[in-house]
Amino acid sequence: MLKKMEKKHIITISGKPGSGKSSTADKVAELLGYSRYSSGDMVRNLLSREGLTLAEYNMQATDDHSLDEKIDHMLRGLRDKKDIVIDSRLGFYWLPESFKVYLYLDMQVATVRVFKDAMNNNMRTKAGEMAVSLEAVAKQVQTRMENEQQRFKDMYGVDPYNPDHYDLIIDTSRHSPQTVALTIFDTYRRWLKTTVWKKEKSAIPLGFSFKNDY
């Protein structure tokens, strides 16, 4: 009789800019008692050491993939860990055995969130993500997504913004990181117990509450 292989206790969270990846990952890690990793923090720490802004990094990364490769190496190094939550655009690709979550939201909402975050986040400001206006941020977000889609397609043949790669898709437009995190918590616990998983989509109904049946 074949023994059922235990799934890895790893959650990767990806999504559009401003969709709440970082704050959601923090909440999910807190709920589960898992360790938290962020490729965004890895990039910003690398940029600080290299003396580059995010805009300079994105421009350089169009032709020179050496910085991307350093970040990818760090992500691949997490595969042997357990009980972790990773906020990363390409986490689903480098850790395909993880529970893969995609956070979606409308671009107008994304623009407002990115603008507010850049104004309030010192680490982002140091990395050159200073918000000038909503119009400027909207252009930055669109350009960033297009550049990443082309770059990762050229490097790996994948589109990180394609929801087909993920186990759970959540529209975060009208909901808080806490309600998103609770949905991930519940769905992940069900995923751990299944042999065959069918992709789920959620808009997170209002009134969703923590379940106490685990």
C-alpha positions, -999 to +999 in steps of 0.1 A: +000+000+000+014+034-010+020+058+018+005+092+013+032+118+009+030+146+035+026+180+020+052+207+027+042+233+053+050+262+030+028+290+018+038+313-011+018+345-016+020+364-049-002+390-065-005+424-081+014+454-066-007+469-038-027+437-033-015+433+003+010+405-001+033+417+027+006+426+053-013+394+045+018+372+048+025+388+082-010+379+094-009+343+080+024+337+096+011+350+129-020+328+128+000+297+120+030+304+141+052+302+110+084+321+100+080+349+075+101+356+044+098+384+018+115+386-016+106+423-015+127+428+016+155+407+000+155+430-030+155+462-009+183+449+013+203+440-019+196+474-034+208+491-002+241+471-004+244+478-042+235+515-038+207+513-063+171+525-064+142+502-074+138+521-107+175+516-114+172+479-105+142+474-128+160+492-156+192+472-151+173+439-148+159+443-183+193+431-197+213+421-167+198+393-146+225+390-121+205+407-093+175+386-101+196+355-099+208+364-064+172+368-052+162+336-069+191+317-052+178+330-018+143+318-026+154+284-038+173+280-005+140+281+014+127+248-001+142+227+027+126+248+054+092+241+069+064+261+086+071+292+065+052+319+047+069+336+017+057+368+001+073+366-034+063+373-070+079+340-081+075+319-050+050+297-068+077+289-094+106+283-071+086+263-046+060+245-067+051+221-038+039+250-017+003+262-011+003+289-038-019+320-032-026+348-056-040+381-044-059+401-070-074+436-070-086+463-093-058+485-107-073+518-094-074+504-059-039+491-064-027+525-073-041+541-042-027+515-020+008+517-035+007+555-032-002+554+005+023+526+012+051+545-005+043+576+016+043+557+049+069+530+044+105+542+052+121+511+037+103+517+004+113+554+004+150+545+009+147+521-021+136+549-043+098+542-043+089+578-035+053+586-044+048+618-063+012+616-074-015+591-080-010+595-118+027+589-115+021+559-093-004+544-117+021+547-145+048+532-123+026+502-114+016+495-150+052+498-162+065+476-134+040+449-142+047+449-179+085+449-172+082+420-148+059+400-172+084+404-200+115+398-178+102+366-162+089+354-195+123+358-211+141+343-181+118+314-170+089+313-195+063+322-168+039+351-161+036+357-124+003+375-129-014+345-145-038+331-119-036+296-134-004+290-115-021+292-081-042+270-057-062+299-042-071+332-058-085+360-036-099+394-046-086+417-019-102+449-032-128+454-004-113+434+024-087+438+051-055+418+055-071+400+085-100+386+066-078+377+037-054+359+061-083+340+077-094+327+043-059+316+036-057+299+070-089+279+065-082+270+029-046+260+036-056+237+064-081+219+041-054+217+014-030+200+037-056+172+042-063+166+005-047+143-021-063+161-051-069+198-050-092+219-072-083+256-075-105+279-054-115+315-058-127+338-031-140+373-028-141+368+010-177+374+021-183+400+048-187+384+082-161+356+076-148+345+109-122+322+124-132+286+125-124+266+156-126+231+143-089+223+140 
